[in-house]
């Protein structure tokens, strides 16, 4: 940022007080040309010519310096570069005028904020930032909220207070950039560890508007970390398991795209959540449905009615699709036909692979034999554990959950890891943990 000030000194040869010039207007154009318009009373203008000089330091100039220039039509003009400038005025009597307070001038040439819209849970937080380029001196950036009962901001951290909409402002002088903030109870603050006690999703509790807003939030979360990156797949899984306030039940599917084409019954191979009947228009083939997640329908493999949800491959394929990866509506495998274990580099999982450091958040895990098994995705890692998001069918976790597995024993549960670097190609804003 360039600093610029006009400082006018008053030096007297006589006892009387020299008149003070008034800065009427200051402009800086796109080529960084500065124009300062001044005014003096009529008597002073008639009596004396006014001269100016500008420098890259604030040392009072020599009154006999040859660089003094005549002020024409009460205008001072010069080109500003990346230095601090000081401008001085004098009259023919070699009196250098001073304005008592420093007149700081400048303009913002480019100004943007990191987000135009922020979605928050109550008590949720989001760190925003502002970037700007300027010429000359500009005031400090100031953040403010239109309604601090809905959302506050401190040190660029927005905090949701209660349900509602408001705006957060970033201001520099007259420049103002606003951020729309939506605080909602449709999501919760992500806990440090998965909450196994959170309730199961009930049937029909969401309106179309609720479903639409949740889809917007999911899309926003994914775009934040980088659409179609390793991080985007991880973010989709974290959102459904942690930020969505209900458990999605395990449901033994009635079919899928690459078998009998049944859709939305233990699977939902579409972008967004399956919470309102308005989503039925995307369902092309049905067996016992259509029913949204949480609503009861007949499961042919289970031979009974269950609340609709996701099976293991239904969950992982949904995660991949919402992250931007169209794997197809396929199963867990190791099948003769294409399945989720065919993405990435399928590797026997053992202690040496763990120790190698090649396994990363976003890699897929598989257990089971040919034509069956179980599929999951790693969504967190610390020194001792991998945190695995999966849809489980065994009590007490008949739902989409996140389970911590010790790095010392995880390969007893999962026999294969799919190393996904060659598939994702880019990590995006990948984090090892979500807390």
N, C-alpha and C positions, 0 to 999 in steps of 0.2 A: 504494500500500500504506500502511495506517495503522500508525503506531508507537504502542505503549502500554507504559508501565512503571509499576510501583509502587515508589516510593522512600521509605523510612521513615527519617527522621533522628533521631538521639539528641542531645539538648541537656540538660546537667545543671545544676541549681542546687546540687546537693550533690556530695560526693565519691564517694558510692556509685554503682554502675552500675545504671541502670534496666533492668528486664527486657526482653528482646527478644521482640517478637511473632512468632509463627510463622504464615506463610501456609500454610494447610492445603489450600485448594482455590480455583481460579479458574474461573469459567464465563462464557461469552458466548453469549447466546441469539440466535435469528434476528432479533430486533428490536434487536440490538446493546446489550442491557442487560448490564452487567457486574456480577457478584457475586463478592466476595472474602471468603472465610471465614478468620478469623484465630483464634488461640488464645494465651492467656497462662497463666502458672501460677495456681493457685487463689488464692494470697495477693494477687497483683496485681489479680485480678478483684474480690476482696472490698474492697480498699482504695480503688480508684479507678474512676471511669467512664473510658471511652476515647472519644475524638472523632476524626473524620477530616475531611479536606478534599481535594478534587481540583482540579487546576489544569491549564491548558494550557501551562504552562512549569515549569521545575524550580527556580525561585527559592523559597527557604525562606519559607513564609508567616508573616505576622505572627501571633504567638501569641494576640492579642486579636481576630483577624479574626472578624466575625460569621457568616461562612460555615461555620465549624466545625460539624459535625453529630455527634450522638451515635451511637456504634456500638451497634446493638441486636442482641442474640443473636449477638454476634461476627461480624456481617455488614456489609460495606460494599457499597452498591449505587449505581450511577449509569448513565446512558446514554452510550454512546460515539459520537462522530461522527468526522468526518474530521480530527481534530487529535490531537496527542500529549498524553496525559494523565499527570499525576503525582499519586499519592495520598500523603497524609501522615497520621500518627497522633500524637495527644498524649493525656496523661492530665490529671486535674484539677489536678495540680501544675504544669501547663504544661511538662511534659517531652515533647519530641517524639521518638518512637521511630525508630530506624534499623535497617534490615536491611543488614548490611555489603555484601553483593553485591546488585546490582540484580536484582530478580525480573522477568523479561520475560514478558509474557503476550500471548496472542492466539490466533486460530484461523483456519484456512483454510476459506473458505466455498464456494469453487468451484475445482476443480483438474482440468486435463485436459492430455494430451499430444497432440502433433500427429499421431502415428501409433500404431495399435495393433499393427501387424505390419509388419516391414521385411524385404525380401528383398535379400540381398547376394551378389555374387560374392566369391570369395577375393581379398582386398586391395581390395575395393570399399568405398566410404564412403557414408554417408547422414547428413545434418544433421537432427536432430530438435529440437523445442522444447517447452517446457511453459508453460502459462498458468495463473495462479491469481489469485483475489481473496481478500483476507484482512481480518480485523478485528484490530487490535492488532499486536503484534510477532510475527513468525514467523521461524524460522531460515532461513538461506540454502538454496536448492535444491541438492541433491546428487545427482549421477548415479553409477550403479554398474552393474557387470555381474555376473551370476551365474557366468559362466565366461569369464574373460579369455583362455583358450586358443581359444575360438570367436569371440568378438567383444569388442572393447574400446570404451570411450567416453571421450572427452576433449574438454572445451569443447563438449559436446553433439554431437560428431561421432562416429558409430558406424563402426567399421572391422571388416570381416570378416577373421578370421585363418585359420580352417580350417573345413572342412565340418562342419556340425552345427547344433543348435538351442540357443538360450539365451534369457535374458530380460535386458533392460536396465531398470533402475529409476530413476524420478525420485522423490526423497523430500524432503518438507518436514515436519520433526518426525515425527509419527506417520502422516502421510499418505503413501501409497505408490502410485504409478501404474507399471504395468509395460508393456513393449513386447516382444512376441515377435519374436525375430530368427532368421531362417533364412539360414544361409550355405550356398551350394550351388555345385557345379562345373558345373551345367547352364547357367550364364551366365558371361560374362567381363566384365571391366572395359572399358568403352567406350574404344577407342583414340582419340587425337586425330584421326588420319586412318584411313580405311578400310584394313583389312589385306587386300590382294589375295592374300596368300600363305596365308590361312587355308584349311583343307581343305574339300573338298566333302562334303556330307552323304552318309553311307553308308546303305544300306537296313537297317531293322530294329534300330537301335542303341538305341532308346528304349522303355522300358516304359510301360504305361498311367499308372503313378504319375508317371513323368518328364514325360509329356505333360501330365498334369493340373497338375503344379506349374509347368511353363512357362506354361501358360494363366493360372494364378493370377498369376504374376509380370507377364505382359503386361497383364492387366487392372489390376493394381495400378499399374503405370507410367502407364497411360492415365488412371486415376482421379486420380493425383497431379497431373497437369497440367490436368485438367478434361475430363471425358467430353463428347463431342459439341461440341468447340471446334476451332479451327484447330490448336491445340497437340496435340490427341489424335490427329489423323491423322498429324502429323509424328512423334509419339512411337511409333506403331505401326511406321512405316517405319524409324526409328532402331533400334528394338528388334531387328527381324529382320535388318537389315544390320550392326549393330554389336555388340549384346549377345548374340545367338545365336552360338554358337561355330563354326558351319559355313556354308558357302555353299549357298544354295538354287539349284539349276541352272535355267537357262532350258529350258522345254519347250514346243514348238509344240503348242498345244491341240488336243484332239479335239472341241471344241465348247464351248458355254457356254449359260447360261440363256436368252438371248434368240435363240438360233439353234436348235440341236437338243436343248438341255436337258442335255447331258452335263456331269457334275460331277466335280471332283477329278482331271482329266487335263489338266494345264497350267494349271489354275485350282483354287481352293478357296474358294468363296464362303460361308464360315462363320466364326464367331468362334473364334479360337484357332488353334493350329498343327496341321498334318496329319502326325503322326509315329508314330502307332500304329494298328493295325487296329481298335481299339475305335471309331475315328472313321468306320469304314465304314458304321455305322448311319445316318449323316446323308447318305450318298450315295444320291440317288434314281434317277439314271439313269447308266449306264456304257456305254462302248464297248469299251475294252481293259482297263479297270481292274476292281476298285479296287486301286490301289497307292498307298502313302503317298509323301510326298516322299523322294527318294533311292532309291526302288525302281524297277527298270527296267520299262517297258511300251512298247507300240507307239505311235508318234506317226504318225497318218495324214498330216499335212502333210509330215513329214520322211521318211516311208516307211522307218522303221526304229525299232529300240528305243533308248530313251534313259531316263536316270534322271528320274523324275517331278519336276516343280517348278512354276514359274510363268512364263507369258509376260508381256509388258509390261503389258497391261491387266489380266491376272489379278493381278499384284502390286499395282497401284494400286487396283483395286476391293477387294482384300483389305484393304489399308491403310485405305481409307475406311470399310469395314464395321466393322473392329475399332475404329476411332476413334469409331464411333457413327453413321456416315453411310451409309444404305442407298441407294446409287446404283443398285443392280441389278447383276446379273452381265452387264456390257456391255463393249463393245470400246473401242479407242482412237479410232476415227472419223477423220475427218470424214465420216461416213456419212449417208445419207438418213434413217435411223432414229436414235433417241436413242443417244448414246455419251458417253464421259467428257469430251469437249471441249464438251459442251453445258451443263456445270455452271460456274457463275461467268461472268465477262465475258471472252469470247474476244477477244484483242487481238493484232494483228500485233506480233511481237517485234522490236525494233530498238534502236539506241543511245539514242534519245530516251526510250523507255519505261524502259530501265535507268536513265537519268539522272533520271527523274521521281521515283524512289523509291517508286513504286506497287507494284512487284513485291516480294512478301514470302515468307518461308519458309512453306511450306504451299500455295503456288500450284502449279498443274499446268502442265506443258509438253508441247507436241505438235510433231511433225514428220511430214512425209509428206502425201500427197494425199488426195483423196476416196476413202472406202471402205477406207483402209489407214492406214499411218503408225505412229507410236510415241508412247507416253505415259509420263510420268515425273512425279515430285514433287520440289520443292525442299525439302531438309531442313536446309540450313545456308546462312549468308551471312556474309562478312566484307567488308572494303573492296574486295578485288580479285576475289573468286570467289563464284559460286553453287555449292553442293554438292548434287548431284542424285542421288536414289535412283531406280534403274531396274533392270529385268530386261533384260539385254543378251544377244543371240544370237551375237555375233561374238567369236572368240578375241582376247585371252586372257581375256575377261570374260564367259563363257557362264554368267551367274548374276545374282542380285540383288546389286547393287554400289552404292557411292556414288562418283561421279566429280566432281572439281572442274572447273568450266568458267569460264574467264576472262570477266568481265563485258564485256570489249571484243569478244569473238568468239562468245559463246554463241548469239546469234541466227542465226549461220551453221549451227548444228546444230539449233536449235529455232526453228520459224517462228512459233509461236503460244504465248502465255502466257494461261492462264485465271486472271484475277484473281478470287479466291474470297471476298472480303469479304462480298458479299451472300449467299453460300451458308453460310459458317461463322457469320457474324454476331458471334461472340465469339472472341477470340484465346485465352482461357484463359491458362495460365502459359507462354506462348510464349517461347522463347529463340532467338536467331539462330544459336547454335552449341550443341554438346552437350559441349564441353570447358571 
